[in-house]
Amino acid sequence: MEYKDYYATLGVKKEASQEDIQKAYRKMARKYHPDVNKDPQAEVKFKEIGEAYEVLKDADKRKKYDQFGSNWNRMGGGQGGPPPGWEGIHFDFGQGGGGGGFGDFRSAGGGAGFSDFFEMLFGGGGPGGRRRGGAAGFGGQGAGFGNIPQAGGDSEATITLSVEEAVRGGSREIAISDPNTGQRKTLTIKIPEGVRSGQRIRLAGQGSTGLGGGPAGDLFLKIEIAPDPRYRVEGSDILTHVPVHPPVAALGGEADVETPTGTLRVKIPAGSSSGRKIRLRGRGLSQSGGGKGDLLAEIRIVIPENLSDRERELYRQLAEVAAEGEVEA
């Protein structure tokens, strides 16, 4: 009897975690599902994948399988049955009845069920044997093996964030519906600091529900940053503006600039004109290689709408001085 390397079937290492095994199964099950893959061998491959996952997904089954595998060579290729002291374990998938079981998955020869190797380990009766009667195991005499667990599909949705949320991160509650069942649920998601438009947040196990007890797919949230009249995102940098009064622009001083993380007081160099940019380092979005982008505050010189008599007189005097300078020039 041929030894079945279930780890190789799923393309994982023997020390793979349960999460790695589940991911590998989902990926391969989608690839070889007979409804998707019309290759004549796809159904056979899909059945092999399901058999491997049936063993490796369960800690007890996997332990027994690993113990058995380490003794395979000593058994002379499996001709003598399981090693001494090794006890197969049986799993109750339902009561008697020939209608249940893994009936959706047929072997190449048209018969129902998993391989003889699987039967020897978990079905009783030794190589080639089949469990008889209605004893606990795989549904009783004549039963198939039920619907093999099928992983649910991945889903994608869009979530719109403010610039402040993108910069600072945080949490957000969202309501989603399962595409298969229509059931709605509310999730609290964590928004990483510094996300950008086009990036995705993966929520493991929150996609479509699986079939036959299979794992649910994943939900991917695509990030969009909402337009904001105060900010413009360019790569990892954020552009904004800072209003400055003419005397401050001419003589230098300080002004307040609004940022996604709060208002900051910045220095305005003397002789600043509209369009000049003040760079606030590390106030932008997180960068993939580490660090953060910058915030660029563009100076906009603003004139108060309502001038006092004193201000109006000073502006008149300033205008006269400026005019005299032009004449002298």
C-alpha positions in Angstrom: 0.0 0.0 0.0 1.3 3.4 -0.9 2.0 5.8 2.0 0.1 9.0 1.8 2.2 12.1 2.6 -0.6 14.5 3.5 1.9 17.3 4.2 3.2 17.1 0.6 -0.4 16.9 -0.7 -1.1 20.3 0.9 2.4 21.7 0.1 3.3 22.4 3.7 6.1 21.4 6.0 5.6 18.8 8.7 6.0 21.5 11.4 3.5 23.8 9.7 1.0 25.6 12.0 -2.7 24.9 11.9 -3.2 28.3 10.3 -0.7 27.5 7.6 -2.4 24.2 6.9 -5.8 25.9 6.7 -4.5 28.6 4.3 -2.9 25.9 2.1 -6.1 23.9 2.0 -8.2 27.0 1.1 -5.9 27.9 -1.7 -5.7 24.4 -3.2 -9.4 23.7 -2.7 -10.4 26.7 -4.7 -7.9 25.8 -7.4 -9.0 22.2 -7.9 -12.7 22.4 -7.1 -14.5 20.4 -9.8 -17.0 23.2 -10.3 -14.1 25.6 -11.1 -11.4 23.4 -12.6 -12.7 21.3 -15.5 -9.5 19.2 -15.8 -10.5 15.5 -15.5 -7.9 15.0 -12.8 -9.1 18.0 -10.8 -11.7 16.0 -9.0 -9.1 13.3 -8.0 -6.7 16.0 -6.8 -9.6 17.8 -4.9 -10.4 14.5 -3.2 -6.7 14.0 -2.1 -6.6 17.6 -0.8 -9.8 17.0 1.2 -8.5 13.8 2.7 -5.2 15.4 3.7 -7.0 18.3 5.3 -9.4 16.0 7.1 -6.4 14.5 8.9 -4.1 17.5 9.4 -6.8 19.9 10.6 -7.5 17.8 13.7 -4.9 17.7 16.4 -5.7 14.2 17.5 -5.8 12.8 13.9 -2.6 14.6 13.0 -0.8 13.2 16.1 -1.8 9.7 15.2 -0.8 10.2 11.6 2.6 11.6 12.6 3.2 8.6 14.9 2.2 6.2 12.3 4.3 7.9 9.6 7.4 7.7 11.7 7.0 3.9 11.9 6.1 3.3 8.2 9.5 2.0 7.2 9.7 -0.4 10.1 6.4 -1.8 8.9 7.8 -2.8 5.6 5.7 -0.4 3.5 2.6 -0.8 5.6 2.0 -4.5 4.8 1.6 -5.4 8.4 -1.0 -2.8 9.5 -0.4 -0.1 12.1 2.5 -0.4 14.5 2.0 -2.3 17.7 0.2 -0.3 20.3 -1.1 2.2 17.7 -4.8 2.6 17.8 -6.8 4.1 15.0 -9.3 6.7 16.0 -12.8 6.8 14.6 -15.0 9.9 14.1 -18.7 10.1 14.3 -20.0 12.2 11.4 -23.7 11.4 12.1 -26.1 8.6 12.8 -26.2 5.5 10.5 -28.0 6.1 7.2 -26.6 5.7 3.7 -27.4 9.2 2.6 -24.8 11.1 4.6 -21.1 11.0 4.3 -18.7 12.5 1.9 -20.9 11.6 -1.0 -19.9 14.6 -3.2 -16.4 13.3 -3.7 -15.9 10.1 -5.7 -12.8 8.2 -6.4 -11.5 7.8 -9.9 -13.1 4.4 -10.1 -16.5 5.7 -9.1 -16.5 4.4 -5.5 -17.2 6.7 -2.6 -14.8 7.5 0.2 -11.2 8.2 1.0 -8.1 6.1 0.1 -7.4 2.6 1.5 -4.5 4.3 3.4 -7.0 6.6 5.2 -9.3 3.6 5.8 -6.5 1.6 7.4 -5.7 4.5 9.8 -9.1 5.8 10.6 -11.7 3.5 9.2 -10.7 0.2 10.8 -10.3 -3.2 9.2 -6.7 -2.8 7.9 -5.6 -2.2 4.3 -8.4 -2.1 1.8 -10.9 -2.8 4.6 -14.3 -1.0 5.0 -16.1 -0.5 8.2 -19.2 -2.6 8.3 -22.5 -2.1 10.1 -23.7 1.0 11.8 -20.9 1.5 14.3 -19.6 5.0 14.9 -17.3 6.0 12.2 -18.4 7.4 8.8 -22.1 7.0 8.8 -22.7 3.3 8.8 -22.9 0.6 6.1 -23.0 1.9 2.6 -22.6 5.5 3.6 -20.5 7.9 1.7 -18.4 10.4 3.6 -20.7 13.4 3.7 -19.9 16.7 2.2 -16.2 17.3 2.6 -15.5 20.6 4.3 -15.2 23.4 1.7 -13.6 26.7 2.5 -15.7 29.8 2.1 -14.8 32.3 -0.5 -12.9 35.6 0.2 -14.9 38.8 0.2 -13.9 42.4 -0.4 -15.5 45.6 0.7 -14.5 49.3 0.7 -14.1 51.4 3.8 -13.7 55.2 3.6 -11.5 56.9 6.1 -10.9 60.5 7.0 -7.4 61.8 6.6 -7.2 62.0 10.4 -8.1 58.3 10.7 -5.6 57.3 8.1 -2.8 59.2 9.9 -3.6 58.3 13.5 -5.2 54.8 13.0 -7.7 53.6 15.6 -10.8 51.4 15.5 -14.1 51.5 13.6 -17.3 49.5 13.7 -18.6 48.2 10.4 -21.7 46.1 9.5 -21.3 43.4 6.9 -23.5 40.7 5.4 -22.4 37.1 4.7 -22.8 36.6 0.9 -24.0 33.0 1.4 -26.3 33.3 4.4 -27.3 37.0 4.2 -26.7 37.2 7.9 -25.6 40.6 9.1 -23.0 41.2 11.8 -21.1 44.1 13.3 -17.3 44.0 13.5 -14.9 46.3 15.3 -11.8 46.6 13.2 -8.4 48.0 14.0 -7.2 50.6 11.5 -3.4 50.6 11.3 -1.6 53.9 11.6 -0.7 55.4 8.3 -2.8 53.4 5.9 -3.3 54.8 2.4 -5.8 54.6 -0.4 -5.6 51.3 -2.3 -4.2 49.3 0.6 -6.3 46.5 2.1 -6.9 45.3 5.6 -7.4 41.5 6.0 -9.9 40.1 8.4 -9.3 36.4 8.7 -12.3 34.2 8.8 -14.8 37.0 8.2 -15.6 36.2 4.6 -18.2 33.8 3.2 -19.1 30.9 5.4 -17.7 27.5 4.5 -19.7 24.4 3.6 -19.8 21.1 5.5 -18.0 22.6 8.4 -15.2 24.1 6.3 -13.5 27.3 7.3 -14.8 30.7 6.4 -13.0 32.8 3.9 -11.3 36.1 4.6 -12.7 39.6 4.3 -10.5 42.2 2.6 -11.3 45.9 3.3 -10.0 48.2 0.6 -9.0 51.6 2.0 -10.2 54.8 0.5 -9.4 58.2 2.0 -12.2 60.7 1.7 -11.4 64.1 0.0 -10.9 66.9 2.6 -10.6 70.6 1.7 -8.0 71.0 4.4 -5.6 68.3 3.3 -4.2 66.7 0.1 -2.4 63.4 0.4 0.6 62.9 -1.9 2.3 59.6 -1.3 3.4 59.6 2.3 3.3 63.4 2.6 0.3 65.6 3.5 -0.2 69.1 2.1 -2.2 71.8 3.9 -2.0 75.6 4.2 -1.4 78.0 7.0 -3.1 81.5 7.1 -0.6 84.3 7.8 -1.3 88.0 8.3 0.8 90.4 6.3 2.8 91.9 9.2 3.8 88.3 10.3 4.7 87.4 6.7 6.8 90.6 6.4 8.5 90.7 9.8 8.4 87.0 10.8 6.6 85.5 13.7 4.3 82.5 14.5 1.1 81.1 13.2 -1.2 78.2 13.8 -1.4 75.3 11.3 -4.1 72.7 11.5 -2.8 69.1 11.2 -4.5 65.7 11.3 -3.1 65.2 14.8 -4.0 68.6 16.1 -3.2 72.3 15.8 0.5 73.3 15.9 2.2 76.6 16.4 4.9 77.1 13.7 7.5 79.8 13.0 7.0 82.0 9.9 10.3 83.3 8.5 10.5 87.0 7.8 9.8 88.0 4.2 7.6 85.0 3.5 5.3 85.2 0.5 2.2 83.2 -0.4 3.1 79.8 -1.7 6.2 79.3 0.5 6.0 75.9 2.2 7.0 75.0 5.8 8.0 71.4 6.3 6.9 69.6 9.4 8.9 66.4 9.4 7.4 63.1 10.5 3.8 64.5 10.5 2.7 62.6 7.4 1.7 58.9 6.8 3.8 55.9 7.7 6.2 54.6 5.1 6.7 51.0 4.1 10.4 51.1 4.8 9.9 52.7 8.3 9.5 56.3 9.3 6.9 58.7 8.3 6.3 61.3 5.6 6.1 65.0 6.2 3.4 67.6 6.4 3.9 70.6 4.1 2.1 73.8 5.2 1.8 76.3 2.4 1.7 79.9 3.5 -1.4 81.9 2.5 -1.3 85.6 3.3 -4.8 86.7 4.4 -6.2 90.2 5.0 -8.8 90.7 7.7 -12.2 91.5 6.3 -13.0 94.1 8.9 -10.1 96.5 9.5 -10.1 98.8 12.5 -9.5 102.6 11.9 -6.0 102.2 13.3 -5.2 99.2 11.0 -6.6 101.1 8.0 -4.4 104.1 8.7 -1.3 101.9 9.1 -2.0 100.2 5.8 -2.5 103.6 4.2 0.9 104.7 5.5 2.5 101.5 4.3 1.1 102.0 0.9 2.6 105.5 0.8 6.0 104.2 1.8 5.8 101.5 -0.8 4.8 104.1 -3.5 7.8 106.3 -2.6 10.1 103.4 -2.9 8.8 102.7 -6.4 9.4 106.3 -7.4 12.9 106.4 -6.1 13.7 103.1 -7.8 
